[in-house]
């Protein structure tokens, strides 16, 4: 006999085996049990209780899972909505979005690339100003002494006088550790100054690299695609645009883009004879020879002028005498690029893009050479002359160069371009309106940005000044463009121009800035009486001293190890450079492979189109032959039917006649 516990265990196992079944199967299983009616009833009662208990547990578990899933879905939905709202807000508050659309619709993407580049530089300088203002200027404001010099207004041009004892220049900053109250955290101004400038340059470096990579991927990976604008016109019209002004603007954009695409195709199909190629090559060589000679002569003139500038200033005590060197440099930067632009009359490039690239290379060679000579003058003559605060003097000269370049740009826009419009429209009507010189205007931006990067170490407020000048220049250039210029006579797509602009900004501009600042920090001795690095043998010794102090603290030994084995190691930078070169080579090979694959696919699409046309022609011929055959057979059948019908009618007529007249 089984005990009660064993019986209960058997019943529980039986009920557990019944739970996964459906209700009908459970009832059948209970009925088939070899038990009495009373036992079956008790078994069914226990079974339903356990089923209800399991269902309640399962429903509770499912409720918890449903709650979690609903929470996750609501969070993801809220994230997507906030992301879309943020992107819409950024598009709405984006600078000059409508103005850029108007410029692109009227003047094409070539002129639009200049304004896009200007806006990109403006965002760049806004970020640099925020960083320097937060970590250098605000801490200095907390310990700054009152300026006792009188403001006369001439300082706005010369950058000297009242501005000398302000946060604008290097010499005003303290070299002490800033503390406010006992027990509070200290702020080392030396480390803050050098690390903030270094962080700005590092962020600029990676930003330039990523921007170049993004524009390169978007504009160079897909060559020989000209049907994008036509596809937009035929298949991608946005029917949600109902405003009449927006519709007209959209139509202008599409028509301009189609003209650019068709112009590219026509210009690439132009073939020159051997005689024409030789004449054009000779013109190019002569233009390059003359442009190089002019650039070398200008650089020599700037060098001798800079070398004698200190003696000139000693003999002339007039405060405005310091503007002579910036004035001469700005005159060269204004006149020589216009001379280079006249070479187009001789060279006559078929592709406008090639003409712009050539002018950019000539102008960048001129402007970067002038900046290199000025840097040599500042670091080898001004810094070694034993002046009281040579860093502030260099900052003042860079400020004057930047301001004078801005004044000349304004004068050229308001006077030069306006006078050229009057001459072309009123006096010499054969000239007509001029076209916007993209190369010259872009190089003005690159030249000014190079000065800002060099001068940020000596004048931390230069990004703010550049930010203001760029903001003003956008509106000035926009007004001048609408009033004094005509759309390009040769329409061309400028999708690759932004990549080339950023490349020129990176090399040689930014790399030259890094070399100049590296020489300043590692090789030059700071002034003994001004600036945050006063009293040190070299600027870099502030970091050496900080590392020595950290080496005495066991908790910061990992920072010392990183500096000694990574940042301060030549081998690490050699390996890093080698890795970067290998990655660059691999990406270049991948890009070339993609270009070849795209070209092969393009040719394959063309061949498949030809095959389809051939098959369609064959099919059309077969259909025509079938129609002719069907037509001839149909006419033959019709004739047979008509003959048979005629015979039948004739027989019926004869029968009727015989019935009416049997004798006949």
C-alpha positions as CSV (number, residue, x, y, z in Angstrom):
1,X,0.0,0.0,0.0
2,X,1.2,3.5,-0.8
3,X,1.4,6.1,2.0
4,X,-0.5,9.4,1.8
5,X,2.7,11.3,1.0
6,X,3.4,9.1,-2.0
7,X,-0.1,9.4,-3.2
8,X,0.1,13.2,-2.9
9,X,3.4,13.2,-4.9
10,X,1.8,11.1,-7.6
11,X,-1.2,13.5,-7.8
12,X,1.0,16.5,-8.0
13,X,3.1,15.0,-10.8
14,X,-0.1,14.1,-12.6
15,X,-1.5,17.6,-12.3
16,X,1.9,19.1,-13.4
17,X,1.8,16.9,-16.5
18,X,-1.8,18.1,-17.3
19,X,-0.9,21.9,-17.1
20,X,0.8,22.2,-20.5
21,X,-2.3,20.5,-22.2
22,X,-5.3,22.3,-23.6
23,X,-8.5,22.2,-21.5
24,X,-10.2,19.6,-23.7
25,X,-7.1,17.3,-23.6
26,X,-7.0,17.7,-19.8
27,X,-10.6,16.6,-19.4
28,X,-10.0,13.5,-21.6
29,X,-6.9,12.6,-19.6
30,X,-8.7,12.9,-16.3
31,X,-11.6,10.7,-17.6
32,X,-9.2,8.0,-18.8
33,X,-7.6,7.7,-15.3
34,X,-8.4,4.4,-13.6
35,X,-9.9,6.1,-10.6
36,X,-13.3,6.5,-8.9
37,X,-15.7,9.3,-9.8
38,X,-15.0,11.1,-6.5
39,X,-11.2,10.9,-7.0
40,X,-11.6,12.3,-10.5
41,X,-13.7,15.2,-9.2
42,X,-11.1,16.0,-6.6
43,X,-8.3,15.7,-9.1
44,X,-10.1,18.1,-11.5
45,X,-10.6,20.6,-8.6
46,X,-6.9,20.5,-7.6
47,X,-6.0,20.7,-11.3
48,X,-8.0,23.9,-11.9
49,X,-6.6,25.5,-8.7
50,X,-3.0,24.8,-9.8
51,X,-3.8,26.0,-13.4
52,X,-5.2,29.3,-12.1
53,X,-2.1,29.7,-9.9
54,X,0.2,29.1,-12.8
55,X,-1.8,31.4,-15.0
56,X,-1.6,34.2,-12.4
57,X,2.2,33.7,-12.2
58,X,2.5,33.7,-16.0
59,X,0.3,36.7,-16.4
60,X,2.2,38.6,-13.8
61,X,5.5,37.7,-15.6
62,X,4.0,38.7,-18.9
63,X,2.8,41.9,-17.4
64,X,6.3,42.7,-16.2
65,X,7.8,41.9,-19.6
66,X,5.1,44.0,-21.4
67,X,5.8,46.9,-19.1
68,X,9.6,46.7,-19.7
69,X,9.0,46.5,-23.5
70,X,6.6,49.4,-23.4
71,X,9.1,51.5,-21.4
72,X,11.9,50.7,-23.8
73,X,9.8,51.4,-26.9
74,X,8.5,54.7,-25.4
75,X,12.1,55.7,-24.5
76,X,13.3,54.9,-28.1
77,X,10.4,56.7,-29.6
78,X,11.1,59.8,-27.4
79,X,14.7,59.6,-28.3
80,X,13.9,59.5,-32.1
81,X,11.4,62.4,-31.7
82,X,13.9,64.5,-29.7
83,X,16.6,63.7,-32.3
84,X,14.4,64.7,-35.2
85,X,13.3,67.9,-33.3
86,X,16.9,68.8,-32.6
87,X,17.9,68.3,-36.2
88,X,15.0,70.4,-37.4
89,X,15.9,73.1,-34.8
90,X,19.6,73.0,-36.0
91,X,18.4,73.3,-39.6
92,X,16.1,76.2,-38.7
93,X,18.8,78.1,-36.7
94,X,21.6,77.3,-39.2
95,X,23.4,80.4,-40.3
96,X,22.3,82.0,-43.6
97,X,20.5,78.9,-44.9
98,X,18.1,80.8,-47.1
99,X,20.8,83.2,-48.3
100,X,23.0,80.3,-49.4
101,X,20.1,78.7,-51.3
102,X,19.6,82.0,-53.2
103,X,23.3,82.2,-54.0
104,X,23.4,78.6,-55.2
105,X,20.3,79.1,-57.4
106,X,21.6,82.2,-59.1
107,X,25.4,81.7,-59.3
108,X,25.8,77.9,-59.1
109,X,27.8,75.7,-56.7
110,X,31.2,77.2,-57.7
111,X,30.4,80.5,-56.1
112,X,28.4,78.9,-53.3
113,X,31.5,76.9,-52.2
114,X,33.2,80.1,-51.2
115,X,30.3,81.1,-48.8
116,X,30.1,77.6,-47.5
117,X,33.8,77.7,-46.7
118,X,33.4,81.1,-45.0
119,X,30.6,79.7,-42.8
120,X,32.7,76.7,-42.0
121,X,35.6,78.9,-40.8
122,X,33.2,81.0,-38.8
123,X,32.1,77.9,-36.8
124,X,35.7,77.0,-36.4
125,X,36.6,80.3,-34.8
126,X,33.5,80.3,-32.6
127,X,34.7,77.1,-31.1
128,X,38.3,78.3,-30.6
129,X,37.0,81.5,-28.9
130,X,34.8,79.6,-26.5
131,X,37.7,77.4,-25.5
132,X,40.2,80.2,-25.0
133,X,37.7,82.4,-23.3
134,X,36.7,79.7,-20.8
135,X,40.1,78.5,-19.8
136,X,42.5,81.5,-20.3
137,X,40.6,84.8,-20.4
138,X,38.0,84.3,-17.6
139,X,40.6,83.1,-15.0
140,X,42.8,86.1,-15.9
141,X,39.9,88.4,-15.4
142,X,39.6,87.3,-11.7
143,X,43.1,88.5,-10.9
144,X,43.5,91.4,-13.4
145,X,44.6,94.8,-12.3
146,X,43.0,98.0,-13.4
147,X,44.3,99.4,-16.7
148,X,45.7,102.9,-16.1
149,X,46.3,103.8,-19.8
150,X,44.0,106.1,-21.7
151,X,42.0,104.9,-24.7
152,X,42.4,107.2,-27.7
153,X,40.8,105.2,-30.5
154,X,44.0,104.8,-32.5
155,X,44.5,101.5,-30.8
156,X,41.8,100.0,-33.0
157,X,44.2,100.3,-35.9
158,X,47.6,99.8,-34.3
159,X,46.6,97.4,-31.5
160,X,49.1,99.1,-29.2
161,X,48.5,101.6,-26.4
162,X,45.5,100.8,-24.2
163,X,45.2,97.3,-25.5
164,X,48.7,96.4,-24.3
165,X,47.6,96.0,-20.7
166,X,44.5,94.0,-21.4
167,X,43.7,90.3,-21.8
168,X,44.2,90.7,-25.5
169,X,47.9,90.1,-25.4
170,X,50.3,87.5,-24.0
171,X,52.2,90.0,-21.8
172,X,49.2,90.8,-19.6
173,X,48.7,87.3,-18.2
174,X,50.1,86.3,-14.8
175,X,52.6,83.5,-14.2
176,X,51.3,82.7,-10.7
177,X,48.9,80.1,-9.5
178,X,45.5,81.5,-9.1
179,X,43.8,80.8,-5.7
180,X,40.6,82.4,-4.2
181,X,40.4,81.8,-0.5
182,X,42.1,79.1,1.7
183,X,41.5,75.5,1.0
184,X,40.1,76.0,-2.5
185,X,41.5,74.5,-5.7
186,X,44.4,76.3,-7.4
187,X,44.6,77.2,-11.1
188,X,48.1,77.0,-12.7
189,X,48.1,79.7,-15.4
190,X,51.2,78.4,-17.1
191,X,49.7,75.0,-17.7
192,X,46.3,76.4,-18.5
193,X,47.8,78.7,-21.2
194,X,49.9,76.1,-22.9
195,X,47.4,73.2,-22.6
196,X,44.5,75.4,-23.9
197,X,46.4,76.5,-27.0
198,X,47.5,72.9,-27.5
199,X,44.0,71.5,-27.1
200,X,42.7,74.1,-29.7
201,X,45.3,73.1,-32.2
202,X,44.8,69.3,-31.6
203,X,41.0,69.7,-32.1
204,X,41.6,71.8,-35.2
205,X,43.9,69.1,-36.5
206,X,41.3,66.3,-36.1
207,X,38.5,68.5,-37.3
208,X,40.4,69.3,-40.5
209,X,41.2,65.6,-41.0
210,X,37.6,64.5,-40.5
211,X,36.2,67.3,-42.7
212,X,38.6,66.4,-45.5
213,X,37.7,62.7,-45.2
214,X,33.9,63.4,-45.2
215,X,34.1,65.8,-48.2
216,X,36.5,63.4,-50.0
217,X,34.1,60.5,-49.4
218,X,31.1,62.4,-50.6
219,X,32.6,64.1,-53.6
220,X,35.5,62.0,-54.9
221,X,34.2,58.4,-54.5
222,X,31.5,58.8,-57.2
223,X,33.1,60.3,-60.3
224,X,31.5,60.7,-63.7
225,X,27.9,61.0,-62.5
226,X,26.2,63.8,-64.3
227,X,22.6,62.8,-64.2
228,X,21.8,63.7,-60.6
229,X,20.2,67.0,-61.5
230,X,18.1,65.5,-64.3
231,X,17.0,62.7,-62.0
232,X,16.0,65.3,-59.4
233,X,14.0,67.2,-62.0
234,X,12.2,64.1,-63.4
235,X,11.7,61.9,-60.4
236,X,12.4,63.9,-57.2
237,X,10.3,67.0,-57.3
238,X,9.1,67.9,-53.8
239,X,5.3,68.4,-54.2
240,X,5.0,69.6,-50.6
241,X,6.6,72.9,-51.8
242,X,3.6,75.2,-52.4
243,X,5.0,78.6,-51.8
244,X,5.5,80.5,-55.0
245,X,8.9,81.9,-54.0
246,X,10.2,78.5,-52.9
247,X,9.0,76.9,-56.1
248,X,10.8,79.5,-58.2
249,X,14.0,79.1,-56.1
250,X,13.8,75.3,-56.5
251,X,13.4,75.7,-60.3
252,X,16.4,77.9,-60.5
253,X,18.5,75.5,-58.4
254,X,17.5,72.6,-60.7
255,X,18.1,74.5,-63.9
256,X,21.5,75.7,-62.7
257,X,22.5,72.2,-61.7
258,X,21.5,70.8,-65.1
259,X,23.5,73.5,-66.9
260,X,26.5,72.6,-64.8
261,X,26.2,68.9,-65.6
262,X,25.7,69.4,-69.3
263,X,28.6,71.9,-69.4
264,X,30.9,69.4,-67.7
265,X,30.0,66.7,-70.3
266,X,30.6,69.1,-73.2
267,X,33.9,70.4,-71.8
268,X,35.2,66.9,-71.3
269,X,34.4,65.9,-74.9
270,X,36.5,68.8,-76.3
271,X,39.6,67.4,-78.2
272,X,42.5,69.6,-79.1
273,X,45.0,69.1,-82.0
274,X,48.7,68.6,-81.3
275,X,49.4,72.2,-82.5
276,X,46.9,73.6,-80.1
277,X,48.2,71.5,-77.2
278,X,51.8,72.8,-77.8
279,X,50.6,76.4,-77.9
280,X,48.6,76.0,-74.7
281,X,51.5,74.2,-72.9
282,X,53.9,77.0,-73.8
283,X,51.4,79.6,-72.5
284,X,51.1,77.6,-69.2
285,X,54.8,77.4,-68.8
286,X,55.2,81.1,-69.5
287,X,52.5,82.0,-67.0
288,X,54.0,79.8,-64.3
289,X,57.4,81.3,-64.9
290,X,56.1,84.9,-64.6
291,X,54.0,84.1,-61.5
292,X,56.8,82.4,-59.7
293,X,59.1,85.4,-60.5
294,X,56.6,87.9,-59.2
295,X,56.1,85.8,-56.0
296,X,59.8,85.6,-55.4
297,X,60.2,89.4,-56.0
298,X,57.4,90.2,-53.5
299,X,58.9,87.9,-50.9
300,X,62.3,89.6,-51.2
301,X,60.7,93.0,-50.9
302,X,58.8,91.9,-47.8
303,X,61.9,90.5,-46.2
304,X,64.0,93.6,-46.7
305,X,61.1,95.8,-45.5
306,X,60.7,93.7,-42.4
307,X,64.4,93.6,-41.7
308,X,64.6,97.5,-41.8
309,X,61.2,97.9,-40.0
310,X,62.7,98.3,-36.5
311,X,65.1,101.1,-37.6
312,X,62.3,102.8,-39.4
313,X,60.2,102.8,-36.3
314,X,63.0,104.2,-34.2
315,X,63.4,107.2,-36.6
316,X,59.6,107.8,-36.9
317,X,57.9,108.3,-33.5
318,X,54.4,108.7,-35.2
319,X,52.1,106.0,-33.8
320,X,50.8,105.3,-37.3
321,X,54.2,104.4,-38.6
322,X,53.7,100.8,-37.3
323,X,51.1,100.3,-40.1
324,X,53.7,100.6,-42.9
325,X,54.6,96.9,-43.0
326,X,51.0,95.7,-42.8
327,X,50.0,98.2,-45.5
328,X,52.7,97.0,-48.0
329,X,51.8,93.4,-47.3
330,X,48.1,94.0,-47.8
331,X,48.8,95.9,-51.1
332,X,50.8,92.9,-52.4
333,X,48.0,90.5,-51.4
334,X,45.5,92.7,-53.2
335,X,47.4,93.5,-56.4
336,X,49.3,90.3,-57.2
337,X,46.3,87.9,-57.2
338,X,44.5,90.2,-59.6
339,X,47.6,90.0,-61.9
340,X,47.4,86.2,-61.7
341,X,43.8,86.4,-62.7
342,X,44.7,88.2,-65.9
343,X,46.7,85.1,-67.0
344,X,43.5,83.4,-67.9
345,X,43.4,85.5,-71.1
346,X,46.6,83.7,-72.2
347,X,46.1,80.2,-70.7
348,X,42.5,79.7,-71.7
349,X,41.6,76.6,-69.7
350,X,38.8,74.5,-71.1
351,X,37.8,73.4,-67.6
352,X,37.0,76.3,-65.2
353,X,37.9,74.0,-62.3
354,X,41.5,73.7,-63.6
355,X,41.7,77.4,-63.8
356,X,40.6,77.8,-60.2
357,X,43.0,75.2,-59.0
358,X,45.9,76.8,-60.8
359,X,45.1,80.3,-59.3
360,X,44.7,78.7,-55.8
361,X,48.1,77.1,-56.0
362,X,49.8,80.3,-57.2
363,X,48.1,82.4,-54.6
364,X,48.8,80.0,-51.8
365,X,52.4,79.9,-52.8
366,X,52.6,83.7,-52.6
367,X,50.7,84.2,-49.4
368,X,52.3,81.3,-47.4
369,X,55.7,82.5,-48.6
370,X,55.0,86.0,-47.2
371,X,53.8,84.5,-43.9
372,X,56.9,82.3,-43.7
373,X,59.2,85.3,-44.2
374,X,57.3,87.3,-41.5
375,X,57.5,84.3,-39.1
376,X,61.3,84.2,-39.8
377,X,61.5,87.9,-39.0
378,X,59.5,87.6,-35.8
379,X,61.2,84.5,-34.4
380,X,64.8,85.4,-35.4
381,X,64.9,89.2,-35.3
382,X,62.1,90.4,-33.0
383,X,62.5,87.6,-30.4
384,X,66.3,87.9,-30.4
385,X,66.4,91.7,-30.2
386,X,66.1,91.8,-26.5
387,X,62.8,93.7,-26.4
388,X,61.0,94.1,-23.2
389,X,58.0,91.9,-24.2
390,X,58.6,90.5,-27.7
391,X,55.6,88.2,-27.5
392,X,53.2,91.2,-27.2
393,X,55.0,92.9,-30.1
394,X,54.5,89.9,-32.3
395,X,50.8,89.8,-31.2
396,X,50.4,93.4,-32.1
397,X,51.9,92.9,-35.6
398,X,49.7,90.0,-36.3
399,X,46.7,92.0,-35.2
400,X,47.7,94.8,-37.5
401,X,48.1,92.4,-40.4
402,X,44.8,90.8,-39.8
403,X,43.0,94.2,-39.4
404,X,44.7,95.7,-42.5
405,X,43.7,92.7,-44.6
406,X,40.1,93.1,-43.4
407,X,40.1,96.8,-44.3
408,X,41.5,96.2,-47.7
409,X,38.9,93.5,-48.4
410,X,36.1,95.9,-47.4
411,X,37.6,98.6,-49.6
412,X,37.9,96.2,-52.5
413,X,34.3,95.1,-52.1
414,X,32.8,98.6,-51.7
415,X,35.0,100.5,-54.1
416,X,37.0,98.2,-56.4
417,X,34.1,95.9,-57.4
418,X,31.6,98.8,-57.6
419,X,33.9,100.8,-59.8
420,X,34.5,97.8,-62.0
421,X,30.7,97.5,-62.4
422,X,30.3,101.1,-63.4
423,X,33.1,100.8,-66.0
424,X,31.6,97.6,-67.4
425,X,28.0,99.0,-67.5
426,X,28.5,102.7,-68.3
427,X,31.8,103.3,-70.1
428,X,33.1,100.1,-71.6
429,X,30.0,98.1,-72.2
430,X,31.9,95.4,-74.0
431,X,33.4,94.3,-70.7
432,X,30.1,93.8,-69.0
433,X,29.8,92.6,-65.4
434,X,32.7,90.7,-64.0
435,X,32.6,87.1,-62.6
436,X,33.3,86.3,-59.0
437,X,37.0,85.3,-58.5
438,X,36.7,82.3,-56.3
439,X,40.5,81.6,-56.0
440,X,41.4,85.1,-54.8
441,X,38.6,85.3,-52.3
442,X,39.2,81.9,-50.8
443,X,42.9,82.6,-50.4
444,X,42.0,85.7,-48.5
445,X,40.2,83.5,-46.0
446,X,43.0,81.0,-45.8
447,X,45.6,83.8,-45.3
448,X,43.6,85.4,-42.5
449,X,42.9,82.0,-40.8
450,X,46.7,81.2,-40.9
451,X,47.4,84.5,-39.1
452,X,44.8,83.7,-36.5
453,X,46.3,80.3,-35.7
454,X,49.8,81.7,-35.4
455,X,48.7,84.7,-33.4
456,X,46.4,82.8,-30.9
457,X,49.5,82.1,-28.8
458,X,50.5,85.7,-28.6
459,X,47.0,87.2,-28.8
460,X,44.3,84.9,-27.4
461,X,41.5,87.2,-28.5
462,X,42.3,86.8,-32.2
463,X,39.6,84.0,-32.8
464,X,37.0,86.5,-31.5
465,X,38.3,89.2,-33.9
466,X,38.3,86.8,-36.8
467,X,34.8,85.7,-35.9
468,X,33.6,89.3,-36.1
469,X,35.4,89.9,-39.4
470,X,34.0,86.8,-41.0
471,X,30.5,87.6,-39.9
472,X,30.8,91.1,-41.5
473,X,32.5,89.8,-44.6
474,X,29.7,87.4,-45.4
475,X,27.1,90.2,-45.7
476,X,29.5,92.5,-47.5
477,X,30.4,89.8,-50.1
478,X,26.8,88.8,-50.5
479,X,25.7,92.3,-51.2
480,X,28.6,92.9,-53.6
481,X,27.9,89.6,-55.3
482,X,24.3,90.4,-56.0
483,X,25.1,94.0,-57.2
484,X,28.4,93.8,-59.0
485,X,28.7,90.2,-60.4
486,X,27.2,88.0,-63.0
487,X,26.8,84.2,-63.0
488,X,29.8,82.3,-64.4
489,X,29.8,82.2,-68.2
490,X,30.9,78.6,-68.1
491,X,28.7,76.6,-65.7
492,X,30.6,73.9,-63.8
493,X,30.1,71.7,-60.8
494,X,32.1,72.6,-57.7
495,X,31.4,69.5,-55.6
496,X,35.1,68.9,-55.0
497,X,36.0,72.5,-54.2
498,X,35.4,72.3,-50.4
499,X,37.7,69.3,-50.2
500,X,40.4,71.2,-52.0
501,X,39.9,74.3,-49.8
502,X,40.2,72.3,-46.6
503,X,43.2,70.5,-47.9
504,X,44.9,73.9,-48.6
505,X,43.9,75.0,-45.2
506,X,45.5,71.9,-43.7
507,X,48.6,71.9,-45.9
508,X,50.6,74.1,-46.1
509,X,48.7,76.5,-43.8
510,X,48.0,74.5,-40.6
511,X,51.2,72.4,-40.9
512,X,53.2,75.6,-41.2
513,X,51.5,77.0,-38.1
514,X,52.4,73.8,-36.1
515,X,56.1,74.2,-37.2
516,X,56.1,77.8,-36.2
517,X,54.6,77.3,-32.8
518,X,56.8,74.2,-32.2
519,X,59.9,76.4,-32.8
520,X,58.5,79.0,-30.5
521,X,57.8,76.6,-27.6
522,X,60.9,74.5,-27.8
523,X,63.6,76.9,-29.0
524,X,62.8,80.4,-27.9
525,X,63.4,82.0,-24.5
526,X,60.3,83.8,-23.0
527,X,60.5,87.4,-21.9
528,X,61.8,87.9,-18.4
529,X,59.3,90.5,-17.3
530,X,55.9,89.6,-18.8
531,X,53.6,86.7,-19.6
532,X,52.8,83.5,-17.9
533,X,56.2,81.9,-18.8
534,X,58.4,84.7,-17.5
535,X,61.6,83.5,-15.8
536,X,61.7,80.1,-17.7
537,X,64.6,79.1,-20.0
538,X,62.0,77.8,-22.6
539,X,58.2,77.7,-22.8
540,X,58.3,73.9,-22.7
541,X,59.9,73.9,-19.3
542,X,56.5,74.6,-17.7
543,X,55.5,71.1,-18.7
544,X,58.8,69.7,-17.6
545,X,58.3,71.2,-14.1
546,X,54.8,69.9,-13.9
547,X,55.9,66.4,-14.8
548,X,58.7,66.5,-12.2
549,X,56.1,67.5,-9.5
550,X,53.8,64.7,-10.5
551,X,56.6,62.2,-10.4
552,X,56.8,62.8,-6.6
553,X,53.1,61.7,-6.2
554,X,52.6,58.0,-6.4
555,X,48.9,58.4,-7.5
556,X,50.0,60.3,-10.7
557,X,52.8,58.1,-11.9
558,X,50.7,56.9,-14.8
559,X,50.6,60.4,-16.2
560,X,54.4,60.6,-15.9
561,X,54.6,57.2,-17.7
562,X,52.3,58.4,-20.5
563,X,54.4,61.5,-21.0
564,X,57.7,59.8,-21.0
565,X,56.8,56.8,-23.2
566,X,54.3,58.4,-25.5
567,X,54.2,62.2,-25.7
568,X,57.9,62.8,-25.0
569,X,59.1,59.8,-27.1
570,X,60.3,60.3,-30.6
571,X,59.9,56.6,-31.4
572,X,56.2,56.8,-30.5
573,X,55.6,59.6,-33.0
574,X,57.6,57.8,-35.6
575,X,55.5,54.7,-35.2
576,X,52.3,56.8,-35.1
577,X,53.3,58.6,-38.3
578,X,54.1,55.3,-40.0
579,X,50.7,53.9,-39.0
580,X,48.9,57.0,-40.3
581,X,50.8,56.7,-43.6
582,X,49.9,53.0,-44.0
583,X,46.3,53.7,-43.2
584,X,46.3,56.7,-45.7
585,X,47.8,54.5,-48.4
586,X,45.2,51.7,-47.8
587,X,42.4,54.2,-47.9
588,X,43.8,55.6,-51.1
589,X,44.0,52.2,-52.6
590,X,40.4,51.4,-51.6
591,X,39.3,54.7,-53.1
592,X,41.1,53.9,-56.4
593,X,39.6,50.5,-56.4
594,X,36.1,51.9,-55.9
595,X,36.7,54.4,-58.7
596,X,37.7,51.6,-61.0
597,X,34.7,49.5,-59.9
598,X,32.4,52.4,-60.4
599,X,33.8,53.0,-63.9
600,X,33.5,49.3,-64.8
601,X,29.9,49.2,-63.5
602,X,29.2,52.4,-65.5
603,X,30.5,50.8,-68.6
604,X,28.6,47.6,-67.9
605,X,25.3,49.6,-67.5
606,X,26.0,51.3,-70.9
607,X,26.7,47.9,-72.5
608,X,23.6,46.4,-71.0
609,X,21.6,49.4,-72.3
610,X,23.0,48.7,-75.8
611,X,22.2,45.1,-75.5
612,X,18.6,45.9,-74.5
613,X,18.3,48.3,-77.4
614,X,19.6,45.6,-79.8
615,X,17.1,43.1,-78.4
616,X,14.3,45.6,-78.6
617,X,15.1,46.3,-82.2
618,X,15.1,42.5,-83.0
619,X,11.8,42.0,-81.1
620,X,10.3,44.9,-83.0
621,X,11.3,43.4,-86.3
622,X,9.9,40.0,-85.3
623,X,6.7,41.6,-84.3
624,X,6.4,43.5,-87.6
625,X,7.1,40.2,-89.5
626,X,4.5,38.4,-87.4
627,X,2.0,41.2,-88.1
628,X,2.7,41.0,-91.8
629,X,2.4,37.2,-91.8
630,X,-0.9,37.4,-89.8
631,X,-2.2,40.0,-92.1
632,X,-1.5,38.0,-95.2
633,X,-3.0,34.8,-93.8
634,X,-6.0,36.7,-92.6
635,X,-6.6,38.2,-96.1
636,X,-6.2,34.7,-97.6
637,X,-8.7,33.2,-95.1
638,X,-11.1,36.1,-95.8
639,X,-10.9,35.5,-99.5
640,X,-11.6,31.7,-99.0
641,X,-14.6,32.6,-96.8
642,X,-15.9,35.1,-99.3
643,X,-15.5,32.4,-102.1
644,X,-17.3,29.8,-100.0
645,X,-20.0,32.3,-99.1
646,X,-20.5,33.2,-102.7
647,X,-20.8,29.5,-103.8
648,X,-23.3,28.9,-101.0
649,X,-25.4,31.9,-102.0
650,X,-25.3,30.8,-105.6
651,X,-26.5,27.3,-104.7
652,X,-29.3,28.7,-102.5
653,X,-30.4,31.0,-105.4
654,X,-30.5,28.1,-107.8
655,X,-32.5,25.9,-105.4
656,X,-35.0,28.7,-104.9
657,X,-35.3,29.2,-108.6
658,X,-35.8,25.4,-109.2
659,X,-38.5,25.3,-106.5
660,X,-40.4,28.2,-108.0
661,X,-40.0,26.9,-111.6
662,X,-39.3,23.2,-111.7
663,X,-39.1,23.2,-115.5
664,X,-36.3,25.6,-115.4
